[in-house]
Amino acid sequence: MEADKDLQQVKKRLLELARRSYTQGVYTFTPFLGLSKQQAYHEIRDQLSYAGCGMDGGSPLCERKIIRFGDVENWGYVDDYPIACMKIEPLNFKFAEKLTHRDFLGAIMNLGIERDMIGDIFVQEKEAYLFCLESIGSYLSEQLVQVRRTRVKCLICEIPAKLTTPSLEQVTFSVASPRIDGVIAKLYNMARSQSQELFGAGRIYINGRLTENPSTILKEGDVVTVRGYGRSVYRGEQGETRKGKRRVCVEIYR
C-alpha cells in the first residue's frame, strides 16, 4: 500500500536524522509532520531515543509538529525549533471576506510552498495565525498579499496568548461504557457502526498515536483526535444514570 510505503520512507529519514545528530553533535530537524507521519516516529521511538528527541509545533494547540534530534545534556546548549508564527490579516477588515482554513492554506500553497513547510493554521474571525518554518517567513511576508479576493498582509509575530491555552467546551452525556467508539459516536452524533468505520480508515488518534481498536477504554486526560471531525479531551466518568449507563465528561477544542 502507498501509505505503508510512505511510512517506511518517514522511518528511514528519522533514523538518518537521529544518526547524523548523534555522530556529528548537531541538532537535526524534520519538516512539519501530520499525525499519520508522526505515527512512524511513535513506532520506532525506542530506536531513536539514543539521540535525544522531542516534538513541537509552535503552540500546545498544534497537531502538525517538527521532530528535533539532539542531546542538551551532552552538548550543553539548545537549538530552538525553526518555527515562526505569522499573522495574516486583511488590509481592510470592513470589506474582508469570511475566510476558512482551506482558503488560507490554498493561498499559501499557490505560492509554490510545500505542505511540510507549513504547520497549523488557526482562523480567528477574518484573520489567521500560521506556524511555518522560519526559512520561509520572509518569503510569506513579501508574497502572501491576497486570500481569495481579500487583500492581506502577513507578518512575523509573537505567539498570542489565545494560542497557548486551548478554548474548551465541556459536554456531558451517557454511554454504556467509556469505550472509544461509543464516546465518539455520542460526541459527534453518529451511529456506532459509523464511528467504528473511522478506525479502519485510520482516522482515530489517542494522544497523537493511531488507534485502530474501537474497544479501547478511554482514560482520564486522553486527547482524542478524529480526523475530519475535531479534537477533544476525555475527562472521565461522573457517575451512573438510573438505567445504569455511565455519565462521562468530554471537553471539545473550539
N, C-alpha and C positions, 0 to 999 in steps of 0.2 A: 504494500500500500504506500501511496505517496506520502501520507502523514508520517508513517513509520520511518520512511527514508529521511524525511526532514528532521525528525527527532534524532536519528543516528548522526546526521551531519552536525546538529547542535551539540551533541555529546562529544563528538570528535573535536569540535572547536573549543569547547570548555576545557577538555583535557589538555589541549595545546596551550591555552592561555594560562592555565594553572602551572604547567611545567615551565613555561617561559618566565612567569613571575617568580617562581621558586629558584630557578637556576641563575637568572640574571639579577635578582634582587630588585625588581621594579614592580610597581603596581600595573596590572593589566585590567582592561575593562571590556565587557561585551557591549554591543549596542542595546537599545531597549528591546526587551523580550516580553511578549504577551504570555498569558497564563499557560497556553499549550506548550510553548517552548520552555517556560520555567519548569515544566514538569520534567524535562530532560535533566535539568540541574538537580531536582529533588531525587531522581532515580539514581544518580551517580554521586551524590553529595559526599558519601564516605570516601570515594576515590579522590575527591578534590580537597578535602579538609586539610591535608598536609600543607597546602599553600596558603591557607587562611583565606576565607571567602565571606562575602556579605552581599546584601541586595538593598537597593534603594531606587525609588522612582522620582524623588524630589519632594514628596509630601507623604505623610502617613496614609492619605486617601488614595494614592496612586496604585493601580493594578499593574501597569506596564513598568518593568523595572530593569535596571542595569545591574549586572553582577560584577563585583570587584574582587580581584585576587591580590593578596599581599598580606604581610605579617608585620604589624606595627611593633610588636614586642621584640622582634629580632632586628628590625631596621631603625626603630627609634623615631620614625616620622609617619605622617599620614598624608596620602594623596587623596584629595576630595574627589567625589564623583563629578564627572564632567557634565553637570546638568545645569541648564539655565531655565529660569522662569520668565515667560514672555506674557505681557498683557496686550491683548488685541481689542481695540475699542473703536467705535465709529467716529469719524470726524465730526459728524452732526448727529447727536443722539435723537433729536426730534424727528428726523426723517429716516432713521435707520430701520431696516427690516428686522423682524424677529428671526434670528438665525439659529440653526441647530448644530449639533456636534458634527453631523455629516457635512454641513455647509463649510464649517471651518476646516475640517480635515481635507475636504475636496480642494479648497483654495490652496492649501499648503502643498498637497500632492501635485497640483497642476504647475507648481514651480519647479518640478523635477526632483523633489526631495523624497528619498526612500522612506518607507514606513518605519523602519527600525531606527531612524534618526529622531523619531517623534515619540514622546511618552503620552501621558494622559492629557486630555483637553477637558477643562471644566467650563461649561457655559453658564454665565451669570447674567440673566436678563438679555441685554443686547451686546454684552461684551464677553470675552472669554480669556481664560488663563491657560497657557500651554507650557508643558515641560518638554524640553528638547535638548539635544547635545549642544554644548557650549560652542562647538565649532561652526554651527550654522546660525547662531543667534544674530550676528551682524547681518548675514545674508537675508534672514527673515525681516529684520528691521528695515532693510532697504527695499526688498522686493514684494513683501506682502502688503499690498495697498488696496485690495478690494476683495470682498467676500460676497458672492452673488452680485447684486447691484449696489451694495453698500460700500462706500469708500471708508477705509480703515487706516489706523496707524498701529504699528506693532513695536513695542519697546521692551527691552530687558528690565525686569523689576524685581523687587524683593518678594518673597513668598508671602501673600497676605494671610492674616490670622485665620480667615474663614476657610483656608485650605489646609490648615494644620490640625483642625479639630472637626470631626465629622458632624454633619447635621443629621440627627437620627429621629425617626418617628416610631414610637413604641406602639405595638399592637399585641393583643392577646386573643387567643382562640383555643378551641378544644380539638384534640386529636386522640385517636385510640392509643398511640404511643409516640415517643419522640423519634420515631424512625424518620429519616430524612425525606423519603419520598412522600410521606403523609404530610409533613410540615410544609414542604414545597407546594404540594397540591393545594393546601389550605391557604397558604400565604399568597399565591398567585391565582387563586380561584380557577383551578383546572381539575380535571378528573385525575384520579390516582394513576390510571393507566397512561395518561398523557405525561405526567411527571416522570414515570418510570422510563418512558421513551427517551427522555433527556439524558439519562445515564448512558444508554447505548450510543448516543450521539456525541459523547464526550463533552458535555456542556456543564457539568456539575463539579465544583471545586470546594473543598473544605480547607480553610487556612492556606489557600494557594495551591493545594495539591489535588490533582484529578481524582475523583471518586466515582467508581463505576458500580458500586454495590448499593442498590436502593434501600437495603435493610439496615444500613449503617445507623447506629444510635447517636444522636447529637449530644454533645457535652456542652455545659455552660461555657460561654465565651467563644464557641466555634464561629468563625466567619464563613458564611456560605455564599458563594458566587454562582449564580445561574446565568450563563452567558445568554444575552438577549432579553433577560428579564430584570436583573439587578443584583444587589448585594445586601446582605443582612447579617445581623449578629444574633445568635441564639442565646437567650438569657435564662433558660431553664424553666422548670415546672413551678406552678403557683397553686398547686392543689388539684383536687378532683371535682368533677361535676357530680350532680345527683345520679347521673347514669353511668358513673364510673370512668368517664373519659378524663384525660389529662388536660389540665389548663396550662398552656405554655405562653411564654412571653418572647417576642422577637422584636428587635429594633432594625428598622429598614433605613438604609442610606438614602438620603434625599439630595 
